[in-house]
Amino acid sequence: MTTITNTTDNHYTLKRLLTKPWRAGIVAVLTAMVLGNPANAQDRTLTLDEAIKLGVENSKTLKYSQSKIDRAVTQYNQAKDQALPTGSASFMYSRAQIPANRLDLGPDASFTLPKSANANLGIVSVEEVIYGGGRLRYAKESTDLLIQVAKLDADKDKEQIALNVVNAYYNLYKVLQSKRVVEQNLKAIDQQIHQAQRFFDQGLVTRNDVLRFQLQRSNVELNGIELESNRKVINYSLDILLGLPESTQVNIDQITSNSLQVAPLANYLDTALADRQELRTIDLRTRVAETNIKNVQANKLPTLAATAGLYYVNASANPFPNGGKFITPLTAGLALNWNFGSLWSNKNKVAEARVQREQTVIEKGITVDNVKNEVNQNYQNYLTAVNKIQLLETSIAQATENNRILTSKYANSTASATDRADAETLLYQAQINLELAKADAVLAYYNLLKATGKLTK
């Protein structure tokens, strides 16, 4: 009642202001500012494909997945860099003071050293591994496989993001459709209240009949309030998920479940076993484990490297070359290194690597069972939802006919207000259940696609 009074006062004040020409312009501007865009909200109608595209483009999870791919690529490049020659350069200057500089080794074997001496030593060396037991090759193979694993993980994250968008999209659709049914039923109840009030005025029905329909309207209104609250929560979450401004009011494009056809269950099981990212990832990790076994075994093999070196030796205080004061030996050779202790110290490392490979094989068996169960569950959920739609369509036809009969009986005073209201409530509930079942059928279908790894393909 307070709201109505305030609104009336506002309308009166606005009317009085408009009678003064010099204030009309100000009022028009203020009205546009207040009413034109009250909360900077904007409506946006989206198809499911558009919503999925936005969700994928703006997903922080996928951006993180891409960073993992980039990291795996850099690790692969580091593995390739290990095959490049290594080189080093160093320069050292030292000065020696020799307080006791005379050696007396006998009458003919005495000599005296200088009181001080300088030394400049420069070294440049290059080494290229010719044979390293296959370690470099195995390192590149492992990191290349890890790049593929990171890409499959990103694909899996993309599928999950798409499914999250689908769920949010259809949850919003459920609420919006339910609100539409509520609005339709409120209009029907209002007509019924008007008719009941007219009958009451004519003395054909009691006051309780009018109150019964008013109570029914209150219950429907309460349901509408709860639906609006749910709509705001789901809409806000969807805005965040799609990267839209948080004030955006998302409208759902019309959907249909009639065109969704499913193949036999065996087809989906075969597709899932061939394309599910988790299974392909485990296959790659098994290959990584096998490569790791070879890499550990390579530790028992010797390594062969080619080396080259340049030395600069200068005994003067001046580090720069001066004729007759320095020498520059050049060296080249082969270096063979074999840590034969690995023959008996490496066996447990090999055993650990083999256990890791066996774990991936067992993990795949567990994942295959989980994938099969997931596919079957979503397949059965879809069939159940389709059957519900067919049953509810029949129920609506029955509820509509029942509502028509009781409407006629009530108009002829052969049915009570309670019977009339109950018939309308049954029709109202059947209508909402049908809309929910349609949305559940589409959700089950997309969950089935996700279970086969084909949601975004």
Secondary structure as UniProt FT lines:
FT   HELIX           2..18
FT   HELIX           21..35
FT   TURN            38..39
FT   STRAND          42..46
FT   HELIX           48..57
FT   HELIX           60..81
FT   TURN            82..83
FT   STRAND          86..97
FT   STRAND          102..104
FT   TURN            107..108
FT   STRAND          110..112
FT   STRAND          116..131
FT   TURN            133..134
FT   HELIX           135..201
FT   TURN            202..203
FT   HELIX           207..242
FT   TURN            246..247
FT   STRAND          248..252
FT   TURN            258..259
FT   HELIX           265..275
FT   HELIX           277..297
FT   HELIX           298..300
FT   STRAND          303..314
FT   TURN            323..324
FT   STRAND          326..327
FT   STRAND          330..337
FT   TURN            340..341
FT   HELIX           342..345
FT   HELIX           347..411
FT   TURN            412..413
FT   HELIX           417..451
FT   TURN            452..453
FT   TURN            455..456
//
